[in-house]
Amino acid sequence: MFSKISALILKLWGWKILGPFPDMKKYICIVVPHTSAWDFPIGVLLRSYMKKDIKFVAKKSLFFPPLGWILKALNGVSVDRSKNTNFVDAVVNEYNSRDEFAIQVAPEGTRDKVEKFKTGFYYIAKKADVPVIMIKFDFKNKQVVLREPFYLTDNMENDFDIIYDYFRGTIGKRPAKSFL
């Protein structure tokens, strides 16, 4: 039911979904560009429409009541960074402890314009041995564009060239803050 409601809202807002979403148990989604708070509700609607259990991660200290209840209801997963582990390793531990797990991240790490992505998603995907699903939020054309799973290689520079080429020119809600 929520899937149909989400589809209706996306349609009323004029959004189109291009490309199939793969049927996989583990992956990491990167969504670009991240220029506005509107990216979050579009993502929530897309996730609901596609019937995917894609989570987002946040540090454990944010998961206190009542905010924690809201974050969990929105599919948030807390990651404990207080142990002898860094954020990447903590997320990789989540992948390794579950049969099915998917997260989404905005690799810019901010809603401001950036010249390059943060690398956390890359190291998570490499260490957890999961593919990257690249998703464009093209506000100019009101399209969500999905790319087939991208399996990282041992050549980080080449992998990032492919990732940057895919997202280059995609216009976010705030065009001046769009990547490249």
C-alpha positions, 0 to 999 in steps of 0.5 A, a space after each residue: 500500500 505504501 508503495 502505491 502511495 509513494 508512486 502516486 506522490 512521485 507521479 504527482 510531483 512529476 518524477 520519473 524513475 529510469 532504470 531497474 533496481 537490481 534484485 540483490 541482498 547486499 549493496 551500497 547506494 550512492 545518491 548524487 547530487 545532494 544539494 537540498 533537504 528535499 533529497 531525503 523525502 525523494 529518497 524515502 518515497 523512492 525506497 518505498 515505491 521500489 519496496 527496498 529495505 535500504 537503510 542509512 547510517 548515523 552515529 549512535 549518539 544521535 539515536 536518543 529518544 525521541 529523535 532515535 525513534 524517528 530515525 529508526 522509523 525512517 530506517 536509520 541504523 546506529 553505528 557505535 564508533 566508541 569501540 576500537 573501530 572506525 566508521 567504515 569498519 563499523 558499517 562493514 561489521 553491519 554488512 558482515 553480521 546480516 544476510 541482507 543489508 543495504 545502505 544509501 549515502 550521499 558521497 559529497 558528505 554535505 549539501 554544499 558544492 564539492 569538487 570530489 567525493 568522500 571515500 568512505 562509501 568506497 572503502 565500505 564497498 571494498 571491505 564488505 565486498 558489495 557492489 555500488 548502485 549509483 543513483 542520480 537525483 536529476 531535479 532539472 528533468 525530475 528523473 531518478 536514474 539508476 545505474 546497474 551495479 558497479 563492482 569496484 576494482 583494485 584501481 581506485 582512481 579508475 573506479 572514481 573516474 567511472 563514478 564521476 563520469 556517471 554523475 557529471 552534469 546532473 542538476 540537483 535541487 540547488 543547481 549551483 551546489 550540484 557536483 561538477 
